C-alpha cells in the first residue's frame, strides 16, 4: 500500500518528530489530522504546514478520546512525552498516553479500517546486556525505576498493538526509534543532544553524566521519518528498529558539539543517572531486509542542521 493521497491521523503531531512526519505526509498529498494536547508539543512546529488546506489541527488529549470525524487510512500514534527529565513530573501522563491512548487509537483503527502505527522506542530494551540490539531481544528493564514509566508503558503499548493484530481487530505496525534528534527539539528538554547544543551556544559547561563512556546511536529525524513511512507502507506487523548503527560515546558527542559550535565550553561530569543504558545500538537487519531502509544522514551533518536551528531559536527567544 502506498501512503500517497490518503487520510492520516497523527497523534502528538505538534511534537518534534511527529511534526516532521506530518510535513512529509502533506508532501505526499495526504490529508492530515493532527491531535495534540501540547503538553510537550507546540503548534509552532507546524507553522509552515498550517498553510496547507490539507491540514487540520485539533487540541485534545488522546487519553480522553479522539474527537475526529470520518474514516482514516492510517493512524500514527506518536503522542508521548519522551525526555528523561519528564519521566517524574509527567509520569502518569506518559503511562496513560501509551496505554489508554494506544487503546483509543487501536479502537479507531478497528472502527474505520485504518492501519495503525505505534511509535515505540529503543527504551524497550532497557539497559541491554549485549549490542547491537535486534528486535528479538526481550530487554533488561527495571520495572520500578524512574525510567520505567516510559520504558514499561511503551512495552505495554507494543503488547496492546500486537494483541489487536493477533485478534484480527486492526492492521498494525510498530517502530522502535533509537535516539532521534534534529531541528524542532525543545531547548534543554533533558535529551543529551539538545542539552549539549544549548549549553555550547551559551558558552556553559556541557553536562556529561558519569564518565561519558556510555554509547548512543543518534538517528537524524529525516531518516527516522523515512523509515516510518517505509514501515507503514510495508506488510510487516513485527516491530522494526529505525536508527543508525554508528555508535558514539556521550563524551565523543560533547566534543563534537563543542567543535561544531565553535564554543569555548568545557565539559563537566555529574553522577550517573539511574538505569541509564550503558550501550545503545540497533541491529538494522530487519529494517534493511524488510523495508530496504538505510540511514543517510551522518551525526556530524545532522548536528550541523540542529545547531543552526537552535542558534536561530535561541536568538529569537533571547
Phi and psi in degrees as GROMACS dihedral restraints (atoms count N, CA, C in turn):
[ dihedral_restraints ]
;  ai    aj    ak    al  type     phi  dphi    fc
    3     4     5     6     1  -100.0    20    10
    4     5     6     7     1   144.5    20    10
    6     7     8     9     1   -85.1    20    10
    7     8     9    10     1   -12.0    20    10
    9    10    11    12     1   -55.6    20    10
   10    11    12    13     1   137.6    20    10
   12    13    14    15     1    59.7    20    10
   13    14    15    16     1    26.7    20    10
   15    16    17    18     1   -99.8    20    10
   16    17    18    19     1   176.0    20    10
   18    19    20    21     1  -105.6    20    10
   19    20    21    22     1   124.3    20    10
   21    22    23    24     1  -124.6    20    10
   22    23    24    25     1   139.8    20    10
   24    25    26    27     1  -107.6    20    10
   25    26    27    28     1   128.5    20    10
   27    28    29    30     1  -122.3    20    10
   28    29    30    31     1   109.8    20    10
   30    31    32    33     1   -83.0    20    10
   31    32    33    34     1   143.1    20    10
   33    34    35    36     1    69.8    20    10
   34    35    36    37     1    21.6    20    10
   36    37    38    39     1   -68.4    20    10
   37    38    39    40     1    -9.9    20    10
   39    40    41    42     1   -91.1    20    10
   40    41    42    43     1     2.4    20    10
   42    43    44    45     1   -85.0    20    10
   43    44    45    46     1   178.8    20    10
   45    46    47    48     1   -54.3    20    10
   46    47    48    49     1   -70.1    20    10
   48    49    50    51     1   -72.4    20    10
   49    50    51    52     1   -40.6    20    10
   51    52    53    54     1   -66.4    20    10
   52    53    54    55     1   -28.5    20    10
   54    55    56    57     1   -68.4    20    10
   55    56    57    58     1   -36.5    20    10
   57    58    59    60     1   -65.1    20    10
   58    59    60    61     1   -39.7    20    10
   60    61    62    63     1   -61.8    20    10
   61    62    63    64     1   -43.3    20    10
   63    64    65    66     1   -59.9    20    10
   64    65    66    67     1   -41.9    20    10
   66    67    68    69     1   -57.3    20    10
   67    68    69    70     1   -46.7    20    10
   69    70    71    72     1   -65.8    20    10
   70    71    72    73     1   -39.1    20    10
   72    73    74    75     1   -65.2    20    10
   73    74    75    76     1   -39.8    20    10
   75    76    77    78     1   -62.9    20    10
   76    77    78    79     1   -39.2    20    10
   78    79    80    81     1   -63.0    20    10
   79    80    81    82     1   -27.1    20    10
   81    82    83    84     1   -87.0    20    10
   82    83    84    85     1    10.0    20    10
   84    85    86    87     1    83.2    20    10
   85    86    87    88     1    15.0    20    10
   87    88    89    90     1   -80.6    20    10
   88    89    90    91     1   151.7    20    10
   90    91    92    93     1   -90.3    20    10
   91    92    93    94     1   122.2    20    10
   93    94    95    96     1  -115.5    20    10
   94    95    96    97     1   130.0    20    10
   96    97    98    99     1  -114.0    20    10
   97    98    99   100     1   118.0    20    10
   99   100   101   102     1  -105.2    20    10
  100   101   102   103     1   129.1    20    10
  102   103   104   105     1  -118.5    20    10
  103   104   105   106     1   124.1    20    10
  105   106   107   108     1  -153.4    20    10
  106   107   108   109     1   138.2    20    10
  108   109   110   111     1   -91.8    20    10
  109   110   111   112     1    -1.7    20    10
  111   112   113   114     1    59.8    20    10
  112   113   114   115     1    29.9    20    10
  114   115   116   117     1   -68.6    20    10
  115   116   117   118     1   -32.6    20    10
  117   118   119   120     1  -129.8    20    10
  118   119   120   121     1   -16.6    20    10
  120   121   122   123     1   -85.9    20    10
  121   122   123   124     1   174.4    20    10
  123   124   125   126     1  -147.6    20    10
  124   125   126   127     1   134.3    20    10
  126   127   128   129     1   -63.4    20    10
  127   128   129   130     1   -18.4    20    10
  129   130   131   132     1   -62.7    20    10
  130   131   132   133     1   -24.1    20    10
  132   133   134   135     1   -65.6    20    10
  133   134   135   136     1   -19.1    20    10
  135   136   137   138     1  -110.4    20    10
  136   137   138   139     1    22.8    20    10
  138   139   140   141     1   -56.3    20    10
  139   140   141   142     1   -46.1    20    10
  141   142   143   144     1   -72.4    20    10
  142   143   144   145     1   -41.0    20    10
  144   145   146   147     1   -62.4    20    10
  145   146   147   148     1   -28.9    20    10
  147   148   149   150     1   -64.6    20    10
  148   149   150   151     1   -15.0    20    10
  150   151   152   153     1   -71.8    20    10
  151   152   153   154     1   -15.5    20    10
  153   154   155   156     1   -81.9    20    10
  154   155   156   157     1   134.1    20    10
  156   157   158   159     1   -71.1    20    10
  157   158   159   160     1    -9.3    20    10
  159   160   161   162     1   -91.3    20    10
  160   161   162   163     1     6.0    20    10
  162   163   164   165     1  -111.8    20    10
  163   164   165   166     1   129.9    20    10
  165   166   167   168     1  -121.7    20    10
  166   167   168   169     1   129.0    20    10
  168   169   170   171     1  -113.0    20    10
  169   170   171   172     1   129.3    20    10
  171   172   173   174     1  -127.4    20    10
  172   173   174   175     1   122.3    20    10
  174   175   176   177     1   -88.8    20    10
  175   176   177   178     1   109.6    20    10
  177   178   179   180     1  -162.0    20    10
  178   179   180   181     1   160.8    20    10
  180   181   182   183     1   -98.1    20    10
  181   182   183   184     1   117.4    20    10
  183   184   185   186     1   -67.1    20    10
  184   185   186   187     1   -16.9    20    10
  186   187   188   189     1   -73.4    20    10
  187   188   189   190     1   -17.6    20    10
  189   190   191   192     1   -96.1    20    10
  190   191   192   193     1     4.1    20    10
  192   193   194   195     1   118.8    20    10
  193   194   195   196     1   172.4    20    10
  195   196   197   198     1  -117.1    20    10
  196   197   198   199     1   100.7    20    10
  198   199   200   201     1   -80.6    20    10
  199   200   201   202     1    66.7    20    10
  201   202   203   204     1  -127.0    20    10
  202   203   204   205     1   157.6    20    10
  204   205   206   207     1  -114.9    20    10
  205   206   207   208     1   155.4    20    10
  207   208   209   210     1    78.7    20    10
  208   209   210   211     1  -175.9    20    10
  210   211   212   213     1  -101.2    20    10
  211   212   213   214     1   164.6    20    10
  213   214   215   216     1  -131.3    20    10
  214   215   216   217     1   150.7    20    10
  216   217   218   219     1   -87.9    20    10
  217   218   219   220     1   -32.6    20    10
  219   220   221   222     1  -140.6    20    10
  220   221   222   223     1   141.4    20    10
  222   223   224   225     1  -124.3    20    10
  223   224   225   226     1   122.4    20    10
  225   226   227   228     1  -108.7    20    10
  226   227   228   229     1   106.7    20    10
  228   229   230   231     1   -89.9    20    10
  229   230   231   232     1    90.9    20    10
  231   232   233   234     1  -105.7    20    10
  232   233   234   235     1    -5.2    20    10
  234   235   236   237     1   -71.2    20    10
  235   236   237   238     1   129.3    20    10
  237   238   239   240     1   166.9    20    10
  238   239   240   241     1   129.9    20    10
  240   241   242   243     1   -56.6    20    10
  241   242   243   244     1   143.3    20    10
  243   244   245   246     1  -135.8    20    10
  244   245   246   247     1     1.3    20    10
  246   247   248   249     1   -92.4    20    10
  247   248   249   250     1   136.9    20    10
  249   250   251   252     1   -54.0    20    10
  250   251   252   253     1   -35.7    20    10
  252   253   254   255     1   -70.3    20    10
  253   254   255   256     1   -10.4    20    10
  255   256   257   258     1   -95.2    20    10
  256   257   258   259     1    -7.9    20    10
  258   259   260   261     1   -62.5    20    10
  259   260   261   262     1   -30.6    20    10
  261   262   263   264     1   -88.2    20    10
  262   263   264   265     1   -53.6    20    10
  264   265   266   267     1   -69.3    20    10
  265   266   267   268     1   -25.5    20    10
  267   268   269   270     1  -113.8    20    10
  268   269   270   271     1    28.9    20    10
  270   271   272   273     1   -54.9    20    10
  271   272   273   274     1   -48.4    20    10
  273   274   275   276     1   -73.6    20    10
  274   275   276   277     1   -34.0    20    10
  276   277   278   279     1   -63.7    20    10
  277   278   279   280     1   -40.3    20    10
  279   280   281   282     1   -65.8    20    10
  280   281   282   283     1   -46.4    20    10
  282   283   284   285     1   -59.6    20    10
  283   284   285   286     1   -41.8    20    10
  285   286   287   288     1   -74.2    20    10
  286   287   288   289     1   -40.1    20    10
  288   289   290   291     1   -68.5    20    10
  289   290   291   292     1   -30.2    20    10
  291   292   293   294     1   -89.3    20    10
  292   293   294   295     1    -5.2    20    10
  294   295   296   297     1  -113.9    20    10
  295   296   297   298     1   -73.4    20    10
  297   298   299   300     1   -62.1    20    10
  298   299   300   301     1   -43.8    20    10
  300   301   302   303     1   -61.7    20    10
  301   302   303   304     1   -40.2    20    10
  303   304   305   306     1   -64.6    20    10
  304   305   306   307     1   -43.1    20    10
  306   307   308   309     1   -62.1    20    10
  307   308   309   310     1   -40.6    20    10
  309   310   311   312     1   -62.0    20    10
  310   311   312   313     1   -40.8    20    10
  312   313   314   315     1   -66.4    20    10
  313   314   315   316     1   -41.7    20    10
  315   316   317   318     1   -66.2    20    10
  316   317   318   319     1   -37.9    20    10
  318   319   320   321     1   -68.3    20    10
  319   320   321   322     1   -35.2    20    10
  321   322   323   324     1   -68.3    20    10
  322   323   324   325     1   -38.2    20    10
  324   325   326   327     1   -62.4    20    10
  325   326   327   328     1   -42.7    20    10
  327   328   329   330     1   -61.5    20    10
  328   329   330   331     1   -41.4    20    10
  330   331   332   333     1   -69.7    20    10
  331   332   333   334     1   -38.7    20    10
  333   334   335   336     1  -102.9    20    10
  334   335   336   337     1    -6.7    20    10
  336   337   338   339     1    80.1    20    10
  337   338   339   340     1    17.0    20    10
  339   340   341   342     1   -77.8    20    10
  340   341   342   343     1   157.1    20    10
  342   343   344   345     1   -88.0    20    10
  343   344   345   346     1   129.0    20    10
  345   346   347   348     1  -109.7    20    10
  346   347   348   349     1   123.8    20    10
  348   349   350   351     1  -105.7    20    10
  349   350   351   352     1   124.3    20    10
  351   352   353   354     1   -98.0    20    10
  352   353   354   355     1   124.9    20    10
  354   355   356   357     1   -84.1    20    10
  355   356   357   358     1   102.5    20    10
  357   358   359   360     1  -100.6    20    10
  358   359   360   361     1  -160.9    20    10
  360   361   362   363     1  -156.0    20    10
  361   362   363   364     1   157.5    20    10
  363   364   365   366     1   -65.8    20    10
  364   365   366   367     1   -13.8    20    10
  366   367   368   369     1   -63.4    20    10
  367   368   369   370     1   -17.5    20    10
  369   370   371   372     1   -65.0    20    10
  370   371   372   373     1   -18.2    20    10
  372   373   374   375     1   -84.9    20    10
  373   374   375   376     1    -9.7    20    10
  375   376   377   378     1    62.4    20    10
  376   377   378   379     1  -138.2    20    10
  378   379   380   381     1   -94.0    20    10
  379   380   381   382     1    91.1    20    10
  381   382   383   384     1   -65.0    20    10
  382   383   384   385     1   148.1    20    10
  384   385   386   387     1   -87.5    20    10
  385   386   387   388     1   -10.3    20    10
  387   388   389   390     1  -154.9    20    10
  388   389   390   391     1   167.6    20    10
  390   391   392   393     1  -144.8    20    10
  391   392   393   394     1   146.8    20    10
  393   394   395   396     1   -72.8    20    10
  394   395   396   397     1   168.9    20    10
  396   397   398   399     1   -99.0    20    10
  397   398   399   400     1   115.4    20    10
  399   400   401   402     1   -84.3    20    10
  400   401   402   403     1   163.8    20    10
  402   403   404   405     1   -64.0    20    10
  403   404   405   406     1   -21.0    20    10
  405   406   407   408     1   -76.1    20    10
  406   407   408   409     1   -12.1    20    10
  408   409   410   411     1   -74.1    20    10
  409   410   411   412     1   129.9    20    10
  411   412   413   414     1   -83.2    20    10
  412   413   414   415     1   -14.5    20    10
  414   415   416   417     1    97.0    20    10
  415   416   417   418     1   167.7    20    10
  417   418   419   420     1  -135.8    20    10
  418   419   420   421     1    83.3    20    10
  420   421   422   423     1  -112.8    20    10
  421   422   423   424     1   134.5    20    10
  423   424   425   426     1   -81.6    20    10
  424   425   426   427     1   111.6    20    10
  426   427   428   429     1   -75.5    20    10
  427   428   429   430     1    -6.7    20    10
  429   430   431   432     1  -120.5    20    10
  430   431   432   433     1     1.4    20    10
  432   433   434   435     1   -79.1    20    10
  433   434   435   436     1   173.8    20    10
  435   436   437   438     1   -59.7    20    10
  436   437   438   439     1   -37.3    20    10
  438   439   440   441     1   -73.5    20    10
  439   440   441   442     1   -14.5    20    10
  441   442   443   444     1   -63.4    20    10
  442   443   444   445     1   -27.8    20    10
  444   445   446   447     1   -61.1    20    10
  445   446   447   448     1   -32.0    20    10
  447   448   449   450     1   -87.2    20    10
  448   449   450   451     1   -52.3    20    10
  450   451   452   453     1   -56.0    20    10
  451   452   453   454     1   -52.8    20    10
  453   454   455   456     1   -73.9    20    10
  454   455   456   457     1   -31.8    20    10
  456   457   458   459     1   -70.4    20    10
  457   458   459   460     1   -33.4    20    10
  459   460   461   462     1   -69.4    20    10
  460   461   462   463     1   -38.2    20    10
  462   463   464   465     1   -63.7    20    10
  463   464   465   466     1   -40.4    20    10
  465   466   467   468     1   -64.3    20    10
  466   467   468   469     1   -42.4    20    10
  468   469   470   471     1   -58.9    20    10
  469   470   471   472     1   -39.3    20    10
  471   472   473   474     1   -64.6    20    10
  472   473   474   475     1   -42.6    20    10
  474   475   476   477     1   -61.8    20    10
  475   476   477   478     1   -42.3    20    10
  477   478   479   480     1   -64.3    20    10
  478   479   480   481     1   -44.0    20    10
  480   481   482   483     1   -62.4    20    10
  481   482   483   484     1   -45.0    20    10
  483   484   485   486     1   -64.9    20    10
  484   485   486   487     1   -35.8    20    10
  486   487   488   489     1   -64.4    20    10
  487   488   489   490     1   -42.6    20    10
  489   490   491   492     1   -62.5    20    10
  490   491   492   493     1   -39.7    20    10
  492   493   494   495     1   -64.6    20    10
  493   494   495   496     1   -48.1    20    10
  495   496   497   498     1   -62.8    20    10
  496   497   498   499     1   -35.5    20    10
  498   499   500   501     1   -79.5    20    10
  499   500   501   502     1    -3.7    20    10
  501   502   503   504     1    72.3    20    10
  502   503   504   505     1    20.9    20    10
  504   505   506   507     1   -88.4    20    10
  505   506   507   508     1   -21.3    20    10
  507   508   509   510     1  -159.4    20    10
  508   509   510   511     1   149.8    20    10
  510   511   512   513     1   -87.8    20    10
  511   512   513   514     1   124.8    20    10
  513   514   515   516     1  -130.2    20    10
  514   515   516   517     1   159.8    20    10
  516   517   518   519     1  -136.0    20    10
  517   518   519   520     1   153.7    20    10
  519   520   521   522     1  -138.3    20    10
  520   521   522   523     1   124.9    20    10
  522   523   524   525     1  -114.4    20    10
  523   524   525   526     1   136.2    20    10
  525   526   527   528     1  -110.9    20    10
  526   527   528   529     1   105.3    20    10
  528   529   530   531     1   -81.8    20    10
  529   530   531   532     1   144.5    20    10
  531   532   533   534     1  -114.3    20    10
  532   533   534   535     1   105.7    20    10
  534   535   536   537     1    43.9    20    10
  535   536   537   538     1    58.9    20    10
  537   538   539   540     1   -73.4    20    10
  538   539   540   541     1   139.9    20    10
  540   541   542   543     1  -142.3    20    10
  541   542   543   544     1   169.0    20    10
  543   544   545   546     1   150.2    20    10
  544   545   546   547     1  -176.5    20    10
  546   547   548   549     1   -55.6    20    10
  547   548   549   550     1   149.4    20    10
  549   550   551   552     1    85.1    20    10
  550   551   552   553     1    -0.3    20    10
  552   553   554   555     1   -62.1    20    10
  553   554   555   556     1   152.9    20    10
  555   556   557   558     1   -83.4    20    10
  556   557   558   559     1   140.0    20    10
  558   559   560   561     1   -57.6    20    10
  559   560   561   562     1   133.4    20    10
  561   562   563   564     1    49.6    20    10
  562   563   564   565     1    45.1    20    10
  564   565   566   567     1   -85.7    20    10
  565   566   567   568     1     4.0    20    10
  567   568   569   570     1   102.2    20    10
  568   569   570   571     1   -10.5    20    10
  570   571   572   573     1   -86.7    20    10
  571   572   573   574     1   147.1    20    10
  573   574   575   576     1   -63.4    20    10
  574   575   576   577     1   -39.2    20    10
  576   577   578   579     1   -66.6    20    10
  577   578   579   580     1   -50.4    20    10
  579   580   581   582     1   -66.5    20    10
  580   581   582   583     1   -40.1    20    10
  582   583   584   585     1   -57.9    20    10
  583   584   585   586     1   -49.7    20    10
  585   586   587   588     1   -66.9    20    10
  586   587   588   589     1   -40.0    20    10
  588   589   590   591     1   -63.7    20    10
  589   590   591   592     1   -45.7    20    10
  591   592   593   594     1   -64.1    20    10
  592   593   594   595     1   -39.9    20    10
  594   595   596   597     1   -64.7    20    10
  595   596   597   598     1   -41.8    20    10
  597   598   599   600     1   -66.2    20    10
  598   599   600   601     1   -42.6    20    10
  600   601   602   603     1   -62.5    20    10
  601   602   603   604     1   -35.8    20    10
  603   604   605   606     1   -82.5    20    10
  604   605   606   607     1    -5.2    20    10
  606   607   608   609     1    74.1    20    10
  607   608   609   610     1    19.3    20    10
  609   610   611   612     1   -91.4    20    10
  610   611   612   613     1   159.4    20    10
  612   613   614   615     1   -61.1    20    10
  613   614   615   616     1   138.9    20    10
  615   616   617   618     1   -81.9    20    10
  616   617   618   619     1   130.7    20    10
  618   619   620   621     1   -86.1    20    10
  619   620   621   622     1   122.5    20    10
  621   622   623   624     1  -120.5    20    10
  622   623   624   625     1   123.7    20    10
  624   625   626   627     1   -88.4    20    10
  625   626   627   628     1   128.0    20    10
  627   628   629   630     1    77.2    20    10
  628   629   630   631     1  -155.7    20    10
  630   631   632   633     1   -86.2    20    10
  631   632   633   634     1    -2.8    20    10
  633   634   635   636     1    83.8    20    10
  634   635   636   637     1     6.1    20    10
  636   637   638   639     1   -82.4    20    10
  637   638   639   640     1   -10.9    20    10
  639   640   641   642     1   -64.4    20    10
  640   641   642   643     1   143.6    20    10
  642   643   644   645     1  -110.6    20    10
  643   644   645   646     1   154.2    20    10
  645   646   647   648     1  -140.4    20    10
  646   647   648   649     1   154.7    20    10
  648   649   650   651     1  -115.0    20    10
  649   650   651   652     1   105.5    20    10
  651   652   653   654     1   -90.0    20    10
  652   653   654   655     1   117.0    20    10
  654   655   656   657     1  -100.5    20    10
  655   656   657   658     1   129.1    20    10
  657   658   659   660     1   -74.8    20    10
  658   659   660   661     1   147.9    20    10
  660   661   662   663     1   -58.2    20    10
  661   662   663   664     1   -37.7    20    10
  663   664   665   666     1   -62.3    20    10
  664   665   666   667     1   -40.3    20    10
  666   667   668   669     1   -66.1    20    10
  667   668   669   670     1   -40.8    20    10
  669   670   671   672     1   -63.9    20    10
  670   671   672   673     1   -41.0    20    10
  672   673   674   675     1   -66.9    20    10
  673   674   675   676     1   -43.1    20    10
  675   676   677   678     1   -61.3    20    10
  676   677   678   679     1   -42.7    20    10
  678   679   680   681     1   -63.5    20    10
  679   680   681   682     1   -36.8    20    10
  681   682   683   684     1   -62.5    20    10
  682   683   684   685     1   -44.9    20    10
  684   685   686   687     1   -69.6    20    10
  685   686   687   688     1   -39.2    20    10
  687   688   689   690     1   -59.1    20    10
  688   689   690   691     1   -41.7    20    10
  690   691   692   693     1   -67.1    20    10
  691   692   693   694     1   -43.7    20    10
  693   694   695   696     1   -58.3    20    10
  694   695   696   697     1   -39.2    20    10
  696   697   698   699     1   -81.7    20    10
  697   698   699   700     1    -7.1    20    10
  699   700   701   702     1   -82.9    20    10
  700   701   702   703     1  -178.0    20    10
  702   703   704   705     1  -116.4    20    10
  703   704   705   706     1    22.3    20    10
  705   706   707   708     1   -98.8    20    10
  706   707   708   709     1   133.9    20    10
  708   709   710   711     1   -99.7    20    10
  709   710   711   712     1    -2.5    20    10
  711   712   713   714     1   -74.6    20    10
  712   713   714   715     1   151.2    20    10
  714   715   716   717     1   -65.3    20    10
  715   716   717   718     1   146.6    20    10
  717   718   719   720     1  -132.2    20    10
  718   719   720   721     1   127.5    20    10
  720   721   722   723     1   -70.4    20    10
  721   722   723   724     1   135.7    20    10
  723   724   725   726     1  -130.2    20    10
  724   725   726   727     1   125.1    20    10
  726   727   728   729     1   170.5    20    10
  727   728   729   730     1  -146.8    20    10
  729   730   731   732     1  -135.5    20    10
  730   731   732   733     1   150.0    20    10
  732   733   734   735     1   -87.0    20    10
  733   734   735   736     1    -5.6    20    10
  735   736   737   738     1   -71.9    20    10
  736   737   738   739     1   119.2    20    10
  738   739   740   741     1  -111.1    20    10
  739   740   741   742     1   133.7    20    10
  741   742   743   744     1  -131.8    20    10
  742   743   744   745     1   146.4    20    10
  744   745   746   747     1   -74.7    20    10
  745   746   747   748     1   158.5    20    10
  747   748   749   750     1   -63.0    20    10
  748   749   750   751     1   -34.1    20    10
  750   751   752   753     1   -65.9    20    10
  751   752   753   754     1   -39.9    20    10
  753   754   755   756     1   -63.8    20    10
  754   755   756   757     1   -38.4    20    10
  756   757   758   759     1   -61.5    20    10
  757   758   759   760     1   -46.0    20    10
  759   760   761   762     1   -59.4    20    10
  760   761   762   763     1   -44.3    20    10
  762   763   764   765     1   -64.8    20    10
  763   764   765   766     1   -37.0    20    10
  765   766   767   768     1   -68.6    20    10
  766   767   768   769     1   -40.8    20    10
  768   769   770   771     1   -62.9    20    10
  769   770   771   772     1   -43.6    20    10
  771   772   773   774     1   -60.6    20    10
  772   773   774   775     1   -43.5    20    10
  774   775   776   777     1   -65.7    20    10
  775   776   777   778     1   -45.0    20    10
  777   778   779   780     1   -73.2    20    10
  778   779   780   781     1   -27.9    20    10
  780   781   782   783     1   -86.6    20    10
  781   782   783   784     1   -13.2    20    10
  783   784   785   786     1    66.4    20    10
  784   785   786   787     1    28.5    20    10
  786   787   788   789     1   -82.3    20    10
  787   788   789   790     1   155.5    20    10
  789   790   791   792     1   -95.1    20    10
  790   791   792   793     1    10.5    20    10
  792   793   794   795     1   -61.1    20    10
  793   794   795   796     1   150.3    20    10
  795   796   797   798     1  -103.8    20    10
  796   797   798   799     1  -177.6    20    10
  798   799   800   801     1  -116.8    20    10
  799   800   801   802     1   131.0    20    10
  801   802   803   804     1  -118.4    20    10
  802   803   804   805     1   142.1    20    10
  804   805   806   807     1  -105.5    20    10
  805   806   807   808     1   133.0    20    10
  807   808   809   810     1  -118.2    20    10
  808   809   810   811     1   165.7    20    10
  810   811   812   813     1   -57.1    20    10
  811   812   813   814     1   145.3    20    10
  813   814   815   816     1   -59.3    20    10
  814   815   816   817     1   146.9    20    10
  816   817   818   819     1   -80.5    20    10
  817   818   819   820     1   149.0    20    10
  819   820   821   822     1   -61.3    20    10
  820   821   822   823     1   132.3    20    10
  822   823   824   825     1    61.3    20    10
  823   824   825   826     1    20.2    20    10
  825   826   827   828     1   -67.3    20    10
  826   827   828   829     1   121.1    20    10
  828   829   830   831     1   -58.9    20    10
  829   830   831   832     1   137.9    20    10
  831   832   833   834     1   -81.7    20    10
  832   833   834   835     1   -23.7    20    10
  834   835   836   837     1  -149.6    20    10
  835   836   837   838     1   136.9    20    10
  837   838   839   840     1  -143.8    20    10
  838   839   840   841     1   110.8    20    10
  840   841   842   843     1  -154.5    20    10
  841   842   843   844     1   126.2    20    10
  843   844   845   846     1   -82.9    20    10
  844   845   846   847     1   145.3    20    10
  846   847   848   849     1   -87.0    20    10
  847   848   849   850     1   117.2    20    10
  849   850   851   852     1   -98.9    20    10
  850   851   852   853     1    15.5    20    10
  852   853   854   855     1   -56.3    20    10
  853   854   855   856     1   -46.9    20    10
  855   856   857   858     1   -66.8    20    10
  856   857   858   859     1   -41.9    20    10
  858   859   860   861     1   -61.1    20    10
  859   860   861   862     1   -39.7    20    10
  861   862   863   864     1   -69.8    20    10
  862   863   864   865     1   -45.9    20    10
  864   865   866   867     1   -74.5    20    10
  865   866   867   868     1   -37.2    20    10
  867   868   869   870     1   -90.0    20    10
  868   869   870   871     1   -37.6    20    10
  870   871   872   873     1  -107.9    20    10
  871   872   873   874     1   -16.7    20    10
  873   874   875   876     1    69.6    20    10
  874   875   876   877     1    27.1    20    10
  876   877   878   879     1   -82.4    20    10
  877   878   879   880     1   139.8    20    10
  879   880   881   882     1  -147.3    20    10
  880   881   882   883     1   123.7    20    10
  882   883   884   885     1   -64.0    20    10
  883   884   885   886     1   145.7    20    10
  885   886   887   888     1  -120.4    20    10
  886   887   888   889     1   -21.1    20    10
  888   889   890   891     1  -103.7    20    10
  889   890   891   892     1   124.0    20    10
  891   892   893   894     1   -73.4    20    10
  892   893   894   895     1   162.7    20    10
  894   895   896   897     1   -59.8    20    10
  895   896   897   898     1   -43.5    20    10
  897   898   899   900     1   -63.5    20    10
  898   899   900   901     1   -45.5    20    10
  900   901   902   903     1   -63.8    20    10
  901   902   903   904     1   -42.4    20    10
  903   904   905   906     1   -64.3    20    10
  904   905   906   907     1   -39.5    20    10
  906   907   908   909     1   -64.3    20    10
  907   908   909   910     1   -39.0    20    10
  909   910   911   912     1   -61.4    20    10
  910   911   912   913     1   -42.1    20    10
  912   913   914   915     1   -67.1    20    10
  913   914   915   916     1   -39.0    20    10
  915   916   917   918     1   -70.5    20    10
  916   917   918   919     1   -39.5    20    10
  918   919   920   921     1   -62.4    20    10
  919   920   921   922     1   -42.9    20    10
  921   922   923   924     1   -60.3    20    10
  922   923   924   925     1   -41.1    20    10
  924   925   926   927     1   -61.8    20    10
  925   926   927   928     1   -47.4    20    10
  927   928   929   930     1   -68.7    20    10
  928   929   930   931     1   -34.3    20    10
  930   931   932   933     1   -62.8    20    10
  931   932   933   934     1   -43.2    20    10
  933   934   935   936     1   -66.0    20    10
  934   935   936   937     1   -43.1    20    10
  936   937   938   939     1   -65.1    20    10
  937   938   939   940     1   -46.5    20    10
  939   940   941   942     1   -70.7    20    10
  940   941   942   943     1   -33.7    20    10
  942   943   944   945     1   -64.7    20    10
  943   944   945   946     1   -39.0    20    10
  945   946   947   948     1   -65.0    20    10
  946   947   948   949     1   -44.9    20    10
  948   949   950   951     1   -66.6    20    10
  949   950   951   952     1   -41.6    20    10
